[in-house]
Amino acid sequence: MIIIDRDVRDRLKLPEHDHSVIVIESLDEIDKHIERALCMIQGKEEYDEVIIGVDVGPEYIAYAVVADGEIIEVNKTVIEDFLEKVKSIVLNYPYKSMIIRIGSSSKGPEIALKLHNLLNKFNVVIELVEEESTSKHTLITLNYGRIRDKDLSAAVNISFKQGVKIGSHMDSQLNNV
């Protein structure tokens, strides 16, 4: 698989519909094409389901990105960077459906409201998840081994735990947060 711009493809005389070639129209699209290439390496055009599990702490937000049941990213960041990261995931990952699951304790409802407002024009489901037992260390896939950080473990566990969907009937309650 190669990622090139249109001029290079034309000079190499590569076919227009070769699925092993990703053509970038502008540098603004690079993240989208990298995520698409990573998905294609797994033999998929797009993920059926991407879930972002979120554990909100006093200083940092821990998050885990799970695509079709496989953990593909775990990280910690500050709130401002987290909101931009989630927006980037929504815009750049190839997926059929996306769910963002946020731990309901601490500032979880506040973060859920911010994400709801930021992503309201996208088809993204936001859920609040009860955090009981989510901080237990979790054995993760071969890509990550054992995650020793309790916040990252909580984010992974939250991503796999069913939550309560935030919908229009809950919007008024969230606005009071």
Contacts in CASP RR format, 6 or more apart in sequence:
PFRMAT RR
TARGET T0000
AUTHOR 0000-0000-0000
METHOD contacts of the structure
MODEL  1
MIIIDRDVRDRLKLPEHDHSVIVIESLDEIDKHIERALCMIQGKEEYDEV
IIGVDVGPEYIAYAVVADGEIIEVNKTVIEDFLEKVKSIVLNYPYKSMII
RIGSSSKGPEIALKLHNLLNKFNVVIELVEEESTSKHTLITLNYGRIRDK
DLSAAVNISFKQGVKIGSHMDSQLNNV
1 20 0 8 1.000
1 21 0 8 1.000
1 22 0 8 1.000
1 37 0 8 1.000
1 40 0 8 1.000
1 41 0 8 1.000
2 20 0 8 1.000
2 21 0 8 1.000
2 22 0 8 1.000
3 21 0 8 1.000
3 22 0 8 1.000
3 24 0 8 1.000
3 33 0 8 1.000
3 34 0 8 1.000
3 37 0 8 1.000
4 12 0 8 1.000
4 21 0 8 1.000
4 22 0 8 1.000
4 23 0 8 1.000
4 24 0 8 1.000
5 23 0 8 1.000
5 24 0 8 1.000
5 25 0 8 1.000
6 23 0 8 1.000
6 24 0 8 1.000
6 25 0 8 1.000
9 21 0 8 1.000
9 23 0 8 1.000
14 21 0 8 1.000
15 21 0 8 1.000
19 40 0 8 1.000
22 33 0 8 1.000
22 36 0 8 1.000
22 37 0 8 1.000
22 40 0 8 1.000
24 30 0 8 1.000
24 33 0 8 1.000
31 88 0 8 1.000
31 91 0 8 1.000
31 92 0 8 1.000
32 91 0 8 1.000
32 92 0 8 1.000
34 92 0 8 1.000
35 92 0 8 1.000
35 93 0 8 1.000
35 94 0 8 1.000
36 94 0 8 1.000
38 72 0 8 1.000
39 45 0 8 1.000
39 46 0 8 1.000
39 47 0 8 1.000
39 67 0 8 1.000
39 93 0 8 1.000
39 94 0 8 1.000
44 68 0 8 1.000
44 94 0 8 1.000
45 94 0 8 1.000
46 94 0 8 1.000
46 95 0 8 1.000
46 96 0 8 1.000
47 67 0 8 1.000
47 68 0 8 1.000
47 93 0 8 1.000
47 94 0 8 1.000
47 95 0 8 1.000
47 96 0 8 1.000
48 68 0 8 1.000
48 95 0 8 1.000
48 96 0 8 1.000
48 97 0 8 1.000
49 67 0 8 1.000
49 68 0 8 1.000
49 69 0 8 1.000
49 95 0 8 1.000
49 96 0 8 1.000
49 97 0 8 1.000
49 98 0 8 1.000
49 99 0 8 1.000
50 65 0 8 1.000
50 66 0 8 1.000
50 67 0 8 1.000
50 89 0 8 1.000
50 93 0 8 1.000
50 95 0 8 1.000
50 97 0 8 1.000
50 98 0 8 1.000
50 99 0 8 1.000
51 65 0 8 1.000
51 66 0 8 1.000
51 67 0 8 1.000
51 69 0 8 1.000
51 98 0 8 1.000
51 99 0 8 1.000
51 100 0 8 1.000
51 101 0 8 1.000
51 159 0 8 1.000
51 160 0 8 1.000
52 63 0 8 1.000
52 64 0 8 1.000
52 65 0 8 1.000
52 66 0 8 1.000
52 86 0 8 1.000
52 89 0 8 1.000
52 98 0 8 1.000
52 99 0 8 1.000
52 100 0 8 1.000
52 101 0 8 1.000
52 159 0 8 1.000
53 63 0 8 1.000
53 64 0 8 1.000
53 65 0 8 1.000
53 66 0 8 1.000
53 100 0 8 1.000
53 101 0 8 1.000
53 102 0 8 1.000
53 103 0 8 1.000
53 129 0 8 1.000
53 155 0 8 1.000
53 156 0 8 1.000
53 158 0 8 1.000
53 159 0 8 1.000
54 61 0 8 1.000
54 62 0 8 1.000
54 63 0 8 1.000
54 82 0 8 1.000
54 100 0 8 1.000
54 101 0 8 1.000
54 102 0 8 1.000
54 103 0 8 1.000
54 108 0 8 1.000
54 111 0 8 1.000
54 155 0 8 1.000
54 158 0 8 1.000
55 61 0 8 1.000
55 62 0 8 1.000
55 63 0 8 1.000
55 103 0 8 1.000
55 131 0 8 1.000
55 134 0 8 1.000
55 135 0 8 1.000
55 151 0 8 1.000
55 152 0 8 1.000
55 154 0 8 1.000
55 155 0 8 1.000
55 158 0 8 1.000
56 102 0 8 1.000
56 103 0 8 1.000
56 105 0 8 1.000
56 106 0 8 1.000
56 107 0 8 1.000
56 108 0 8 1.000
56 111 0 8 1.000
57 106 0 8 1.000
57 107 0 8 1.000
57 151 0 8 1.000
58 106 0 8 1.000
59 78 0 8 1.000
60 76 0 8 1.000
60 77 0 8 1.000
60 78 0 8 1.000
60 151 0 8 1.000
61 76 0 8 1.000
61 77 0 8 1.000
61 78 0 8 1.000
61 79 0 8 1.000
61 82 0 8 1.000
61 111 0 8 1.000
62 74 0 8 1.000
62 75 0 8 1.000
62 76 0 8 1.000
62 149 0 8 1.000
62 151 0 8 1.000
62 152 0 8 1.000
62 154 0 8 1.000
62 155 0 8 1.000
63 73 0 8 1.000
63 74 0 8 1.000
63 75 0 8 1.000
63 76 0 8 1.000
63 77 0 8 1.000
63 82 0 8 1.000
63 85 0 8 1.000
63 86 0 8 1.000
63 155 0 8 1.000
64 71 0 8 1.000
64 73 0 8 1.000
64 74 0 8 1.000
64 152 0 8 1.000
64 155 0 8 1.000
64 156 0 8 1.000
64 158 0 8 1.000
64 159 0 8 1.000
65 71 0 8 1.000
65 72 0 8 1.000
65 73 0 8 1.000
65 74 0 8 1.000
65 89 0 8 1.000
65 93 0 8 1.000
65 159 0 8 1.000
66 72 0 8 1.000
66 156 0 8 1.000
66 159 0 8 1.000
66 160 0 8 1.000
67 93 0 8 1.000
67 95 0 8 1.000
70 141 0 8 1.000
70 143 0 8 1.000
71 140 0 8 1.000
71 141 0 8 1.000
71 143 0 8 1.000
71 144 0 8 1.000
71 156 0 8 1.000
71 159 0 8 1.000
72 143 0 8 1.000
74 140 0 8 1.000
74 144 0 8 1.000
74 147 0 8 1.000
74 152 0 8 1.000
74 155 0 8 1.000
74 156 0 8 1.000
75 85 0 8 1.000
75 152 0 8 1.000
76 149 0 8 1.000
76 151 0 8 1.000
76 152 0 8 1.000
77 85 0 8 1.000
79 111 0 8 1.000
82 111 0 8 1.000
83 114 0 8 1.000
83 115 0 8 1.000
83 118 0 8 1.000
86 100 0 8 1.000
86 115 0 8 1.000
86 118 0 8 1.000
86 119 0 8 1.000
87 118 0 8 1.000
87 119 0 8 1.000
89 98 0 8 1.000
90 98 0 8 1.000
90 119 0 8 1.000
90 122 0 8 1.000
90 124 0 8 1.000
97 123 0 8 1.000
97 125 0 8 1.000
98 122 0 8 1.000
98 123 0 8 1.000
98 124 0 8 1.000
98 125 0 8 1.000
99 124 0 8 1.000
99 125 0 8 1.000
99 126 0 8 1.000
99 127 0 8 1.000
100 115 0 8 1.000
100 119 0 8 1.000
100 124 0 8 1.000
100 125 0 8 1.000
100 126 0 8 1.000
100 127 0 8 1.000
101 127 0 8 1.000
101 128 0 8 1.000
101 129 0 8 1.000
101 158 0 8 1.000
101 159 0 8 1.000
101 161 0 8 1.000
101 163 0 8 1.000
102 108 0 8 1.000
102 109 0 8 1.000
102 111 0 8 1.000
102 112 0 8 1.000
102 115 0 8 1.000
102 126 0 8 1.000
102 127 0 8 1.000
102 128 0 8 1.000
102 129 0 8 1.000
102 158 0 8 1.000
103 128 0 8 1.000
103 129 0 8 1.000
103 130 0 8 1.000
103 131 0 8 1.000
103 134 0 8 1.000
103 154 0 8 1.000
103 158 0 8 1.000
104 128 0 8 1.000
104 129 0 8 1.000
104 130 0 8 1.000
104 131 0 8 1.000
105 131 0 8 1.000
108 128 0 8 1.000
109 128 0 8 1.000
109 174 0 8 1.000
109 177 0 8 1.000
110 177 0 8 1.000
112 126 0 8 1.000
112 128 0 8 1.000
112 166 0 8 1.000
112 174 0 8 1.000
113 174 0 8 1.000
113 175 0 8 1.000
113 177 0 8 1.000
115 126 0 8 1.000
116 126 0 8 1.000
116 166 0 8 1.000
116 171 0 8 1.000
116 174 0 8 1.000
119 126 0 8 1.000
125 165 0 8 1.000
126 165 0 8 1.000
126 166 0 8 1.000
127 162 0 8 1.000
127 163 0 8 1.000
127 164 0 8 1.000
127 165 0 8 1.000
127 166 0 8 1.000
128 163 0 8 1.000
128 164 0 8 1.000
128 166 0 8 1.000
129 158 0 8 1.000
129 161 0 8 1.000
129 162 0 8 1.000
129 163 0 8 1.000
129 164 0 8 1.000
130 161 0 8 1.000
130 163 0 8 1.000
131 154 0 8 1.000
131 158 0 8 1.000
133 157 0 8 1.000
134 153 0 8 1.000
134 154 0 8 1.000
134 157 0 8 1.000
134 158 0 8 1.000
134 161 0 8 1.000
135 150 0 8 1.000
135 151 0 8 1.000
135 153 0 8 1.000
135 154 0 8 1.000
135 157 0 8 1.000
136 153 0 8 1.000
136 157 0 8 1.000
137 146 0 8 1.000
137 147 0 8 1.000
137 148 0 8 1.000
137 150 0 8 1.000
137 153 0 8 1.000
138 146 0 8 1.000
138 147 0 8 1.000
138 153 0 8 1.000
138 156 0 8 1.000
138 157 0 8 1.000
139 145 0 8 1.000
139 146 0 8 1.000
140 146 0 8 1.000
140 147 0 8 1.000
140 156 0 8 1.000
147 153 0 8 1.000
147 156 0 8 1.000
164 170 0 8 1.000
166 174 0 8 1.000
END
